[in-house]
Amino acid sequence: MLDRLAMLFILLGVCTSLMILKDLIRYPQPVRIMNLVWPVTGLYMPFFGWLAWWFFARKNRSASPLLSRRGSQPPALRQLFSSTSLCAAGCVLGDIIAIPTISLMNTLPFHSVILTHAVISLVLSLLFGVMLQFFALRQIEGISIFRAFWRAIKSDIFSLIVYQAGMYLYMLLAFRFILHNQIEPLMLHFWFMMQLALITGFVFAWPANKFLLQRGIKPAF
């Protein structure tokens, strides 16, 4: 039963990503890095990712990519979703590399598959998340490489850590009760658990991104 449900969600995720990618060919985003972020969002957010794309990005593709400083005003829902999905994309890319890497290890550096996954995933997610934010800042503000990199670190580290905390809490339960403390990248139910973990991380990171956007710490676009 679990494998059937996993297959359904995974196929829906792939189809959602492909549908967004097809639309992106005709309607590319003003902030170029979002052309990568949106298909990634579809992978872990079946169908709802496409709805978000349709209402937040496809209809707003002509919006100016200039940075929006909102001060103490609450960010628009579109800006909040885009910011959180950018953060999530870094975590997805980090896990895509972390999971096969851990499964190929003969010896776990932390003697625990759960802790090893958490540490390696966190490090890679921070790296990819900061890089995605860096590319966005370079286009939006046109600042130097060093300044863009430093700003990306300051604006994204907190939300990435919160995202990973949400993911880790879910995967801790999944490893204990469903995955039997094993990373099994060839099993459908493992990737289904990862989808749900990514959605959990998205929920955790939402208020963190709202806090950063509202105070002008993180760029809104």
Salt bridges, closest charged atoms under 4 A:
ASP3 OD1 - HIS189 ND1 3.26
ASP23 OD2 - ARG58 NE 3.01
ASP95 OD1 - HIS117 NE2 3.11
GLU141 OE2 - ARG69 NH2 3.86
GLU141 OE1 - ARG151 NH1 2.47
ASP156 OD1 - LYS218 NZ 2.66
GLU184 OE1 - HIS189 NE2 3.30
